[in-house]
Amino acid sequence: MWAAVVYSLGIIAGTYAWRPVLWWAFAAFFFIAAAAYCAQRRSGLGWLLALGALFFLGALHIQLRAIVPTCDNGIQSYADGQRVEVTAHVTRDGRVQEDPNEVRQTLEVQAEDINTSDDQNIPVHSGIRLNIYAPRGESASSDAAATMPVFHYGERIRFLTKLKLPRNFRNPGAFDYRGYLQDRGIAALGSTRADDVQRLPGFVGSTLQSWRSRAHRGIVAKVHDLWPAHDAALIDAMVIGEEAFIERDTRADFQRSGTFHVLVVSGMNVSILAFVVFWTMRRLRLGEIPCTIATIGFCVLYAFVTEVGAPVWRATLMCAVYLGTRLLYRDRAMVNAIGAAALGLLLFDPRQLFTASFQMTFVCVLIVAAIGIPILERTTVLYKQGLVGWDSSAYAALLPPRVTQFRLDLQMISARLARFTGEKWANRLTRWAAGVVLATSELVFVSAIMQMGLALPMAYYFHRATTVGLPANLLVVPVMQVLMPAALAAISLGFLSTWLARIPVLLTSAALHGITGTVRGLGTLRIADLRVAIPSTTMVVLASGALVLAMWAARRRRVMVFGGLAAILLASFGLAWLAPTLQARPGMLEMTSIDVGEGDSTLLVTPQGRTLLIDAGGPTGPGLSQLDFGEDVVSPYLWSRGITRLDAVAITHGHSDHIGGMISVLKNFRPKELWVGLLPPSHALENIVSTAQALGIKIVRRWEGDEYEFGGASVRVLFPPRDWPVGDKPVNNDSMVLHVSYGATAVLLEGDAEKKVEKIIAAEHPRALVLKVGHHGSGNASSPELVDSIGVNFAVISVGSGNSFGLPKTEVLGRLAAAGAKVYRTDLDGAVSFYLDGRQVTASVAALR
């Protein structure tokens, strides 16, 4: 364990404290030589020097790994918007999704060559994530779901596409999507119609990987044969790691209840599988070595068939190390087994250290090994020993006094019970009841310390405080121990006969419905949906220190044990309820245009620290969206600013690229007020208003002429008037236009207002040094009358990179430049903030790594 910890510290040092590679190599060589010299002379010093060598080797490893490219980026020079023909082979099976408008299939391919528009054929070997779509309702694709071919590993295809580069949302706190794809070997994104894809003869790939792909597909198909669609989707995810059929709302329910680890293949699945296989082998009276080999073999096979990757292989390695140590009579060295597994994984790929999955896996197991087991060994394990050798007084004399007293009490209870059941059954019932109570108390205790110990990574990575995690896991985890072996038995028997699989199918379904009922029941409680901002550095240090203290104190005196447990309990409460300080400049009005791609979302922070979010981004046009812009883009930015509650949110108008993420924002930040203007008939708008009402958020209608003070700033509504006609669907000119001022400085926020509305606004001459450019820089907005009337110095355009609309328009940029405005764009600059101190304006672009 010490070796793993020190090697990890070296990896961190090599990442954040760059030195020349030779510097680390020389330091490692020096410490290795010094450790070898001191090994026989001063062993303690030699041990420390050996740890020092591991530190420098960790730093050297991560820097050498950084030098080696993780992805072939040769194709990126062709991601210029020009249509190209690509010949490639499939590296990851296609996943088909449907909606009312189209059918989509997402797969990963590796290019073999590219044929450009000038008919040049160029060899390229880069990864592409390809999206194949088939619109519904067209004569050629009337049944798109039936006609779209599904492509599998190793197949060769040729397709026409316009390639584009993966792009991150350039906001603090944003997910590194580009880095995620780079780690998967993906250098470019492509999209094409199903009609433009041609299957070619031949196979390219690994035979072993092809077998794995076929096995995975076969198991998924069998699951869908045995269970109805909704149940099959959950069993796919829980048992085989296939998440293609899981709905986003289902995923959110498991996250809110603190049972998300049940929905995905994780260490728990591997441990259940290992236990069932080992127990079965022992019942067959096989020896320790055959049982161990068989168990490890089954776990490796299971990890191979699933598509989860690193998490399940980590668990398999840890299981193998632990079972191997049992053969060496090292049962009590579980912490060292964990350290050995961690060290092996870091030697394979040191970058895993910085992933949430790696950290949570080892923190989770460390909590059990370093806190749970030492405490249980001094409590429930001793009392369980008191249930053995029931009739042996000599054995009882060897037990600790408190255990002996516990045993005598049970024997007295058994004697009373024997009057009704007889001595034999009384003894059995008494010991069984005591065993159940002890096992339940162990489950409660381990679940409790797990929830407390994982509070920090849950808050930091997932912004959740799992307030109902303890009762949810107490109910779900035991049922999962039934579901997992039952489902595997059903699938295995299903390949022989559906009739043979009937009983395990029914047992699996009953367990699954018990899990989903618990998750829905607890996950829908309001207290379960407690979202938190990124903890402050101080809180991270305190929570980490509390966890280390609890691990250290677990083997000490009782008062220290209670002190360690109290420390992690207080830390978990602090992470859930102590909001970090809002990151803002006091005494200033801030306007930040958040990068949401081809959409709009703006944050206002007033001089008194009140917060207003205007719009929440969203997808453009119909079709499937892989993102919930409110949850995945806007919320992470707000959490990175230390915001856990908003004072108000506003909707400019009802287009999807402005309101698509609003429901998640309402749920995550529970604002006091929702400001709305015109409300034309719209299912999306109705959902937002009904969600706000259900959450107890006050709905406030805003009209032209309204003026009010908001946190030290003055807000004036310039549009719409009360008598403005409401159409039969949302349009750009529904937009609520706000003028927010502080001292002699002001910002003008016009949503997607077009020239017709801008003419009305310009007539009032609203002076503003900062302009949030209307309609993403489209030519039907930012009219000369408006630009000239407001006296703008700074302008910001919220626009998506490489968008298909050609925004912002050249004439708009020229018009703003002629007015003397410095223009910022979210596609080029990311999130842009403007600070108004009452006299002047300062612009700032977020510094991103």
N, C-alpha and C positions, 0 to 999 in steps of 0.2 A: 504493500500500500504506500509506504514512504517513497518507493521508487516511482510509482505512478504519479503521486502528487508532485514530486520534484521535476519529473519529466514534463508534466503539464505546465508548471511554472516556467520552465525553459521555453516551451512553445509560446507562452504568452509574452515572455521577454523578447523572443525572436520576432514576434509579430509587431509589437509596439515600440521596441527599442532597437532599431535596425543597426547592425554592424556589418562590416565586410565578412563574407563567408569564411575567409581564412582566419579572421579574428576568432570566431567561434570554434573553428576546427583546431587551432593552436591551443586555445584554452581547454578544450575537451581532452586533447592529447596530454597536456601537462597534468591535468587532474587524474587521468587514468594512470599515468606513470607514477605520480605521487601516491595514489591509493595502493598500487601494487607494491611500492616500496614499503609502505607503512602497514601492510596487511598482517605481517607476522611480528612486527615490532610494537606497534601501537594500534591495536585493532579498532579502538573507538575513533581515533583520528582517521584511520583508513576508511572506516564506514562513512564518515562525513565527506571525505574526499571523493569517494565513489558516488555519493549523492550529488556532489558538485559536478562530477563528470557527466552524470545523467542530465543535469540542468543544461549544461552547454551543448550536449548532444541534441536535446529537445529544440533548443534555439537554432542549432545548425540544420536540423531536419526540416523545420518549417520554412526556413529561408531557401534551402535547396528545392523544396517542393514548390515554392513560389516561382522559382526560375523556370521550372518545367511547365509549359502551357497545358492546361486541362482540356483544351478544346481547339480543334482546327478551325480557324476563322477565315479560311481562304475564300469562302463563298460570300463574305460580307461585302466585298467590292461590287457584287452584282445586285445588291439590295438597294437599287437606285430608282425603284418605281417602274422600271422597264419590264415588259413581259418577256419571260424566258421559258425555255423548255428544259426540264430537269429529268434526268434518268437517275433513279435511286433504288435502293432496296430497303425494306421495312425492318426496323430494329426494335419496334415495340408495337404490339397488336393494336389495331384500331378500336376505338370505343365510340359506339353510336349513341347519340342523344337526339331526342325529338322535341319539337314544340309545334304549335298550330301552324306556323309559317314555313318551317323547313326542317330537314333532317341533317344533322351534322355528324361527321366522323373525325375524331382527332387521333392521329398516329404520329410516330416518330420515324424518320427515315434518314439514311445516310446517302448523300449524293455520290454519284459515280462520275457524271459529267453534266455540263450545262451547254445548251445550244442557244446562243445569244441572238438578238434581233438581226444582226448582220451575218447570220449563218456561220458563226465560228463555234466549233465544238471544243470545249475546254475541260480537261479532267479536273474534278474537284472532289474532295473527300470530307465534307463538313456535314454536321448533323442539322436537320431541319425538323421543326415541329409543324406538321401539315394539317390544315383544317379543310376537309372536303365537305361541301354542302350541296344539297339538292332541294330547291324550293318546291313547296307543295302547290298543287292547283294548276300546274302547267301540263300541257298535253303530253310532253315527253317524260314527265315525272309525276304523273297523277297519283301513283302510289310510291312515293319517294322512299319510304322505309323498306318496302319490299324490293325495289329495284337497285338500291345502292349496294354495291358489293362491299364486303368487309375484308380488309386486307390484314394478312397475318405475317408473323416474323419470317424473314428470309425471302419473301416474294419481291420480285422486281417490278417496278412501275415506271411509267413516264407520264408527266403532267405539265400543263401550262400554268404559270403562276407569276404573280408580282411579289418578289421577296421583300421583306422588311426586317429591320434589326429589332431585337428585343429591347424594350425600353422600360425603365423604372419610372414610377411617379416620383418626381424629384422634390419630395417633401421630407423633412426630418421625421424619423419613425417609420418610413415606408419600407415595405418588404423588398428585398433585393431579388426581384424576379429575374433580372439578367444574370446575376451570379448563380441563381438556382439552375437556370437553363445551362449555363456554362459547365456546371458540375455534372450535368447529364449529357454533355457533349453537344448541346444544341447551340448553333451559331446564328441561325436565322429563322424567321417565321414565314410561312406561306399559306395561301388560301386559294382554293380552286373549286370549280363546279365538278360534280361527279361525272358529267359528260366529257370533261377535259382530262380524265384520268384513264390511262391505258395499262392493262396488266400485260407484262412481258414474260416470256418463257425463262426458265432458269431459277436457281436458288443461290443466294449469297448469305453466308452466315455460319454459325457454329451448329454442328449437329446436336451437341448437348443442349444448347440454348433452344434449339428447335423442339427437342423432346420436352423441355420444361414448359415452353409455350403451349404445346399441344396438351400436356397434362393439365395445365392451368385452365385452358379453355374447356377441356372435357369436364373438369370438376365444376366449373361455373355452370355449364350446360346441365349437368346432372342436378345441381342445386335447384335450378329453375324448373326442372322436370318434377322434382319431389315436393316443392313448396309453392304456394301462390306468390305472385310477383312481389308484393310488399315484404312478405316474410323472407323471400329469397334474397332480396336486396340487402337486408340486414345480415343474413347468414353469410352471404358473400363477403361482406366487410369483416364480420367478427371471426370467421373461420379461415378464409382463404386470402383476405387482404384485398379483395376486389371492391373498390369504392365507386365504380362508374355509375351505379344505380342508386346511390344514396342521395336523397334530397337534402338541400341545404338546411331546411327547417329541422329535419331529423338530426342532422349533425349538431345544430345549435342546441337542441333539447339535451343531448348527451353532454355537451360542453357546460351548459348551465347547471346541470345536476352534479357535475364533478365526476362523471362516469365515462368520459370520452375514451379512456383507455380500454373500455369494454368494446367500443365500436370498431376499433382498429386492432389489427394483429400486433401484439406487443409481447413483452416478457411474460405477462400473465398467461397467454396462450401456450407459450413454450413450456412454462413451469407446470401447467395443468397436463399437457401432453406427456411431459417427462414423468410426472407422478403416476399417471394412469398406466403408461407402458412399464415403468419400473415395478409398480405394484402387481400388475398382471404377470410379469415375468417371475416375480418372487412367489406368486401363488402357484406357478407351474414348477416351483422348486428348483429353479435354475440358480447357479452360484452368483456371487457378487460381480465377478468379472464379466460373464456373459450378459447379465442384466444391465450392467453399465454400458457395455459396448452396444447392445441393442437399443437402449434408451438414447444414447448419443446419436446412433444411426438414424432412428426415427426423427429426432429433432432436426438433424441435418437435412433429411429428405423433406421435412415440412418446410424448413426455411427455403429450400431450393424451389419448391413448387409455388410458394407465395411470391408476390411481387412487391413486398414491402421494402426489401433491401436492407440497409444498415441496421434498423432497429431490431428486426427479427434475427439477423446474424449475430448481433451483439448479445442478445439473450441466449442464443444457441451456444456461443462461445463461453459465456458465463456458466451456463448449465454444464457444459463439458468440463470446464475447469473445476467446478464444484464437485461433480461426480468423480472426477479423477482424483481429487484430494481425499475423497472418502476411501479410495483404495489404498492411499498412503497413510491412512489413519490420521487424517488432518481435519476431522469433522468440525472442530472448534475454530479453525482458522478461516472462517468465512470472509472476514475482511480482507485477508491476504488473497483469497481466491478472486475477490472482486478487483483488487489491485492488479493481479496478474492479467485478468481479462481486459481491464482498461489499458494497461501498458501494451498488451498485444495489439489492440485496436489502434492505439495512437502510433505505434510503430508502422502499422499498415497505412494509416492516413491521419496525420496530425491535425488536419483541418476539422476533424470530427469534434474536437474539443470545444469548438465555438458554436456547435449546433444545439438547439434546445432539446432535441431528442436524446443526444448523448448525455447531456448534463442531467436531464430529468431521470434517465434510466439509472445512472449511477448514484445520484442523490437518493432516489427511491430505495435502491437495494442497500445503500449505506445506512439509511435510517433504520431499516429492519435489522441489519447486521450489527451496527454499532450502538444503537439505542434499544431497539425492541428486544432482541435476543438476550443481551446481558441482563436486562430488567426481568424478563420472563423467566430466565434461568434461576433467579433468586426468589421468584414468587410462584407462579402457576405451575412451572415445571416441577418444583419441589412437591407441591400439593398433589400433582398427578402421580408422583412416586409413592405418595401415601395410599394410593388406590391399589397398588401392587402387593402381592403376598398377603392377601386379606386375613388369612388365618395364622400368620406367622408372627408370634410375639417377639421372636429373636430379631426378625427384620425390622419390626417397629422400634426396637431399642436403638437401632442404628440411625433413625431419622432425627432431624432437628426437633427440638421440643414443640415448637408451634405446629409442625406437621403431624407429630404424634398426637397432639391434642385434637387437631382437625380430624384425624383418623378415628380417634376414640369417639368423638361426637357423631361421626357418621355411623359407627358401629352401634351406638346407642339408638340412633334413629332407625337403623335397620332392625334392631331387636324389637322396637315398638311395631314396626311395619310387619314383622314376621307373624304377629298374631293374626293377621288377616290374609297373608299371602303364602306363608310358609317361609322357612329360613332361606332356602335356595333362591327363591324369586325375590325375597326382600333384599338380599345381598346384591343381586344383579341390578335391581331397580335403583338401589341407593347409589351404587358405583356409577351406573349409567347416568343418572341425574347429575351427580357431582361432576362427571366428565363433561357433560353438555354445558354446565354452568362455567367450568374452567375454560373450555374451548371457546365459548361465546365471549367470555371476558378477554381472552387473548385476541380474538378478532376485533372486538371493540377497541382495545388498547392500541393494537397495531394500526388499525384504520385511523384512529385519532392522531397518533404521532405522524402518520403519513400525510394527513391533511395539513397538519401544522408545519411539518418540515417542507412540504412542497408549496407552501403559500408564496414564497419568494419567486420561484420560477414561474408559477402560474400568473402572478401579478406582472412580472417583468415581460414575459413573452406573450401571454394571452389576455392580459388585462382583466382577469377574472378573480374574484374572491369566492371560492366554492363554499358558500355558507351552508349548503345542504349536502355537501360531499360525504360527511360521516354517515348519516342515516341512509343515504342512497347507496353507498358502497356496502354497508352492512347487509342490505337487502339484495343487492345485485350480484356481488362477487360470489356468494355461495351458490346462487342459481347458475352463474356462468360456469361453475365447476361441474354442473350437471349438463349444461347445454353443449359445451365443447366436446366431451367424449361421445355424447348422444348424436351430435351432428356428424362427427367423423364416422361413427358406426353406421349411421343412416346412408351417408354418401358411399361408403365402402360396400355395404350390402346392396345399395341401389344399382351398382354396376352389375351385380349378379341377378337381382330380381327386385322389382318394385314392391312385390308382396312381402318379401323378407324385410324390407326397410320400413314397413308400415309402423311398427311399434316405436323404433327410435325416432322416426319422423314426428309422431305424435308427442313423444317426450320432449323433443327439441322445440316443437311449436309451443308446448305449454310453458317451457322455460323461457322462450323468447317473449311470449306475451306477458309473462311475469316481469321480465326486465323492462320491456317497453312501457308497461303500465306504471311501474315505479318511476321510471325516468320522466314520463309525461306528468304524473301526479306531483312529483317534487320539483321538476324543472319549470313548471308553469307558475310556481309560487313567486310572488314579486321579489321576495328577499333572495331568491335563487339567482336572479339576473342582476347581480351587483358587479358593475364594471369599475375598474380602478385605473388610474393613470400610471405611467411608468414611475416606479418608486425613486425617491431621491437617492443620491449617493450615500448619504448618511443612513437612510433606512436600509439600503442594501448591505452596508457594512454591519449594522446592528443585527439584522436578521441572519446574516451569515455567521456572525460571531455567536449568536444564540444557538444556532445549530451545532457549531463546533463545541460550544460549552456543554450542550446536552450529550453529545457523543463522549466527551471526556468524563463527564460526571456519571455516566450510566453505570460504571463499575466502581464508583466510590461509595461513600457512606450515604445513608438514606436521605439525609438533609440535602446533600449535594444533588442526588437524583431528582428530588422534588424541585430544587432550584433550577436545574437544567430544563426540566419539563415546563416549569413556569416561564422560563425565558423564551422558549419557542412558542408557547401559547400567547404571551404578550406580543411577540414579534408578529405572529399571524393576525392578531387583532389590529395591531398598528398598520400592517399592510392593507387591511380591509377598510379601516375606518379613518385613518389619518391621511388626509389628502395632501399631496406635495404642494409646494408653493407655486402659484401661477407664474410662469416665465413671461414677464412683460416689463415694459419700461414705465415705471410709475409716473403719473403726471402727464402722460402723453396719450393721444388718440392714435391707435394702431389700426391700419387696414391691411390685411394680408389676403392676397389672392392665392388660394390653394391650388396646386397642380392636380386637376382631375381629368386631364386629357381634354377631349372635345366636349366640355361641359362647363359648369360654373359652380363655384363655392367660395364664399368670401367670409373671413372672420374679422369682426370688429371687437377691439378691446378698448374700453373707454378709459379716461384718465383716473377714474375711481375703481378700475379693475372689473367692471361689469362686461359680460361677453354676449355678443350677438352673432349668430351664424346665419348668413343669407345664402340659401340654396345648399344642396348637398351632392351635386354632381349626379351622374347616371349614364346609362348607355344611350347611344344615339340610334334611332331606328328600331324596327322590330327584330326579332330573332333571339337566340339564346345568348346570354351574357355570362361569362365565367366569373364576373365580379359583382359583389354587392358594394357599390361605391361608398355607401355610408359606413359599412362595417370594415371594408378592406382598405379604403383610401383616406376618407375624411376623418374617421374616428382615430386611427393611429396617429395622425398629425396632431389632433387635439390632445390625445393622451401624452404625446411627447412634450407638449407645452405645460403639462401638469393640470390640465382641465378635466375635472370629473363631472361637473355640472355646468350647464349653460343657463344664462339668465333668460334668453329668448332665442327663437329661431324665426326666420322669415322665408316665405316662398314668394319669389317674384312672379312666376307664372307656371302653368302646368305641363310644360314639356319635360320629357323623360330625362334629358341631360341636365336638368336643374333639380328635379325632385326624386330621381330614381333611388337615391341613397337616404332620403329623408326619414323613412320609417325606422331604419336602424339607428339613425342619429337620435330620434325621439326616445327610443328604448334605451340607448346607451347613456344618454346625458340628461334625460328627464328635465327639459327646460320648464321654466315657470309659465312662459307664454309662447304661443304660435301666432305670428303675424301673417295675415293673408289679405289680399286685395280682391280681385275678381275671381269668382269660382264658377267657371263654365262647366257644363256636364263633362265629367271625366271620372272613370273608375279609379284611376291612380290618385286623384285629388280626394275623392271620397274616402279611400282607404287611409290616407294620411290624416284627414280630419277625424275619422272614427277612431284611429289609433290614439291620437292626441286626447280625445275625450275619454277613452278607456284608461289612459294613464293619468287622468286628472289634470291635464295641461289646459290652461285657459286659452280659448280661441279669441283673438283680437282682430277685428276688421280695421284696416287702415285705408284712408281715403285722402284724396288731394285736399290740401289745406290743413291737415292735422300737423300740429307742432307740439313737441314735448321734450322734456329733459330726460336723458338716459345716461346715468352714471357720470355726470359732469360734461357730457356732450349734448349738443342740440340737434334734434332729428326733425326734419321737415319732409312730409310726403308731397311729392310733386305730381304723382300720377298713381292710380287712375281716379277720376272724379266719380262721385256717387251715381251720376246719371249716365255713365259710359255704358253703351249697349253690350250685353253679354251674348257671345256667340254660342253656337252649338258644339264647339270644341275649343280647346286652348289654342291661342295664337300668340305670336311674339308681342303684339301690341297690347296684350293683357298686362304686361310687366309692371310691377310696382317699382317706382323710381324714388330713391331716397337721397336726400341731401343731408349729410352729417357734418356738423361744423364744431370746431373747438378754437375759441379765440378768433384770430384773423385767418385761420386755415380751415379748409373743408375738403370733403371728398364727395363725388357724385357717382352713385351706383345706379345704372340704368337697365340692368338685366339684359333682355333681348329687344328692348324698345327700338323701333325702326323710325324712319324719317318723319312719318306722320305724327308720332308722339313727340319726337325730338323738337319738332317745330313748336308744339305747345309749350314744352319745357323751356326752350330758348327764349320765348317771349317774356319769361319771368327773370331772365338774366341771373341765374344762380351761380355766383362766382365759386370756383372750386379749383384748387391747385392740383388735385389728383382726380383723374377720370378713370373709372372702371369702364373700359370701352364696350359699347353695346354689341350684342349679337356676334361675339368672338371675332370682331374685325371684319364683318361682312360688309359688302358694298352698299347694302340698304340701310346702314346705320352710320353713326359718327358724321352727320351732315355738317357742311361748312357753317351753317347757322349756329348749331350747338357748340362746335369747337371754338368758334370766334367769341361766343357769348360768355363762356365760363372762365376764360383766362387760364387755361390748363398749363401746368409746368411738367407734370408727370402723367403718364398713361400706362395702363397695364391691360394686356389682352390675354384672356383665358382661352387657350387654343390647343388642340391636340397635335402632336408631332406627326408630320407627313399625312395630314388628314385629306380625305378625298374631296373636300369642298374647296381646296385651294386657299384656305384662310391662314392669316389675314390678307386682305386684298391690298395690292400695291398702292392703289389710290388712297386708301385709308391711311396707310403708313406715311405716304407723302403729305397728306393733309395734316396729320399730327406733327410731322417734322416741320412743316411750314409755319405752324403755330408756335414753334419753339419748344415742343414737349419732348421729353426724353421717354422713349417707349421701352417697356419691359414686356416680355412674353413668357408665359409659363412653359411653352414647349422648348424654349431655349434657356430660360433662367430658373425654371422650377418655381417653388413658392417664393413670392415676392412680397416684402413687407414695406409699408410706408408709415413713418412716425411723424405725427403732427404735434408740435409743442405749443401751438397757438400763434407762432410767428413765422415759422418756416417748416419745410418738409425734408425728411431724410429718408432715402430709399436704402433697402438692404435685401440682398439675395442670400438665401440660406446656404451655408457652407456644408456640403455633403461629401462623405468619403467615397 
